[in-house]
Amino acid sequence: MRSYISAFGSSPKIEIEQFFSQIGGIMSENLREPMLHRLEQHQKDGFYTMLVSGAYEPLLYSVTKNVNFDCIIGSSIPYHDEKLSKTSSVNYIYGERKTEYINAHLSNADVDWQNSFAYGDSYSDLNVLELVGNPVAVNPEPRLLELAQDKKWEIIKEPTVSLV
């Protein structure tokens, strides 16, 4: 993650956020309607909705500009004086850190984990999927697909969209 953002050099924060805004605008066009409908249904049912991802927060906010989440947690970009900091570490949200952040965010809430849902597509989402009573593997990578089949989790396979 640090190598990725190092390509920005010492760019100002506004330029980095504009970059992620442009990319996110393109990516948002590929959001899948069935998943958006599920999200809306969870909200109508009174669920608290969170998007937790290893992607950078400016990208997550851009991609979901027209999608409503109660909370978005992603990897942060370190800035100093409104410019990319080359010395600060990246706060990367990955694997077990996802559940740490979820638990920290919800520490004052009474959560019914058994009746909660989680959606994931990669093996790095395993900790979050195992946290809830209703794990769903969405277009899972091979390792997660195999595990989801073994555990008899719901699996959603949607056609992928090619950008080429």
MARVOBA-533589 format. One record per residue (C-alpha): y negated, z negated, x negated; residue number from 1; residue in one letter. Coordinates in steps of 0.25 Angstrom, whole numbers, plus 2048, in hexadecimal, padded with zeros to 3 digits. Layout:
BEGIN
((Y,Z,X),NUM,a)
...
REM end
This chain:
BEGIN
((800,800,800),1,m)
((7F7,7FD,7F5),2,r)
((7F9,80A,7EE),3,s)
((7F6,811,7FB),4,y)
((7E9,80B,7FD),5,i)
((7E5,80C,7EE),6,s)
((7E3,81B,7F1),7,a)
((7D6,817,7F8),8,f)
((7D1,812,7EA),9,g)
((7C5,80A,7ED),10,s)
((7C1,811,7FA),11,s)
((7B9,809,804),12,p)
((7C0,803,810),13,k)
((7B9,80C,81A),14,i)
((7BF,818,813),15,e)
((7CD,812,813),16,i)
((7CC,80E,821),17,e)
((7C7,81D,825),18,q)
((7D4,822,81E),19,f)
((7DD,819,826),20,f)
((7D6,81C,832),21,s)
((7D8,82B,830),22,q)
((7E7,82A,82D),23,i)
((7E8,820,838),24,g)
((7E2,82A,842),25,g)
((7EC,834,83F),26,i)
((7F8,82A,83F),27,m)
((7F4,825,84D),28,s)
((7F6,832,853),29,e)
((805,830,850),30,n)
((807,823,857),31,l)
((813,824,860),32,r)
((810,822,86F),33,e)
((81D,81B,872),34,p)
((819,810,868),35,m)
((80B,80F,86D),36,l)
((811,80D,87B),37,h)
((81A,802,876),38,r)
((80E,7FC,870),39,l)
((806,7FD,87C),40,e)
((811,7F7,884),41,q)
((812,7EB,87B),42,h)
((804,7E9,87D),43,q)
((805,7E9,88C),44,k)
((810,7E0,88B),45,d)
((807,7D6,884),46,g)
((80D,7D7,876),47,f)
((804,7D5,86A),48,y)
((804,7E2,862),49,t)
((803,7E2,853),50,m)
((804,7EE,849),51,l)
((809,7E9,83C),52,v)
((80A,7F3,831),53,s)
((80A,7F5,822),54,g)
((7FF,800,824),55,a)
((7F1,7FE,820),56,y)
((7E9,7F7,82B),57,e)
((7DE,802,82C),58,p)
((7E9,80C,82E),59,l)
((7F0,804,839),60,l)
((7E3,802,840),61,y)
((7E0,811,840),62,s)
((7ED,815,845),63,v)
((7ED,80B,850),64,t)
((7DE,80D,854),65,k)
((7E2,811,862),66,n)
((7EE,807,863),67,v)
((7EC,7F9,867),68,n)
((7F3,7EE,85E),69,f)
((7F0,7DF,85F),70,d)
((7F1,7DE,850),71,c)
((7F2,7E8,844),72,i)
((7F7,7E3,837),73,i)
((7F8,7EC,82B),74,g)
((7F6,7ED,81C),75,s)
((7E8,7EA,818),76,s)
((7E0,7F2,80E),77,i)
((7D9,7E9,804),78,p)
((7CA,7EB,803),79,y)
((7BF,7E5,7FB),80,h)
((7B0,7E8,7FE),81,d)
((7B5,7F2,808),82,e)
((7BD,7FA,7FD),83,k)
((7CB,7FB,7FB),84,l)
((7CF,7EF,7F1),85,s)
((7D8,7F4,7E6),86,k)
((7DB,7E5,7E2),87,t)
((7DF,7DF,7EF),88,s)
((7ED,7E0,7F4),89,s)
((7F1,7E7,800),90,v)
((7F6,7DE,80C),91,n)
((802,7E7,80F),92,y)
((809,7E4,81C),93,i)
((818,7E7,81A),94,y)
((826,7E1,81E),95,g)
((825,7D2,81F),96,e)
((816,7D2,81E),97,r)
((816,7D8,82B),98,k)
((81D,7CD,832),99,t)
((814,7C3,82A),100,e)
((808,7C9,82F),101,y)
((80D,7CA,83D),102,i)
((811,7BB,83D),103,n)
((803,7B7,837),104,a)
((7FC,7BF,841),105,h)
((804,7B9,84D),106,l)
((805,7AB,847),107,s)
((7FD,7A5,853),108,n)
((804,7AD,85D),109,a)
((811,7A9,865),110,d)
((819,7B6,862),111,v)
((826,7B9,86A),112,d)
((82C,7C1,85F),113,w)
((839,7C3,867),114,q)
((832,7CB,871),115,n)
((829,7D2,867),116,s)
((82A,7E1,862),117,f)
((828,7E7,855),118,a)
((828,7F5,851),119,y)
((82B,7FA,843),120,g)
((82F,807,83B),121,d)
((833,802,82D),122,s)
((83C,7F8,827),123,y)
((82F,7F1,822),124,s)
((82D,7ED,831),125,d)
((83A,7E6,832),126,l)
((834,7D8,831),127,n)
((82B,7DB,83D),128,v)
((836,7E1,845),129,l)
((83F,7D5,843),130,e)
((834,7CC,847),131,l)
((835,7D0,855),132,v)
((83F,7D1,861),133,g)
((83C,7E0,863),134,n)
((83C,7E8,857),135,p)
((83A,7F7,858),136,v)
((83C,801,84D),137,a)
((833,80D,84E),138,v)
((837,819,847),139,n)
((83E,810,83D),140,p)
((840,814,82E),141,e)
((84F,814,82B),142,p)
((851,806,826),143,r)
((84A,800,833),144,l)
((851,80A,83C),145,l)
((85F,805,837),146,e)
((85B,7F6,838),147,l)
((855,7F9,846),148,a)
((862,7FF,84A),149,q)
((86A,7F4,845),150,d)
((862,7E9,84C),151,k)
((861,7F2,858),152,k)
((852,7F2,859),153,w)
((84B,7FC,861),154,e)
((848,809,859),155,i)
((83E,813,85D),156,i)
((83E,821,857),157,k)
((833,829,85A),158,e)
((831,837,854),159,p)
((828,837,848),160,t)
((81B,840,847),161,v)
((81A,849,83C),162,s)
((80C,84B,836),163,l)
((810,857,82E),164,v)
REM end
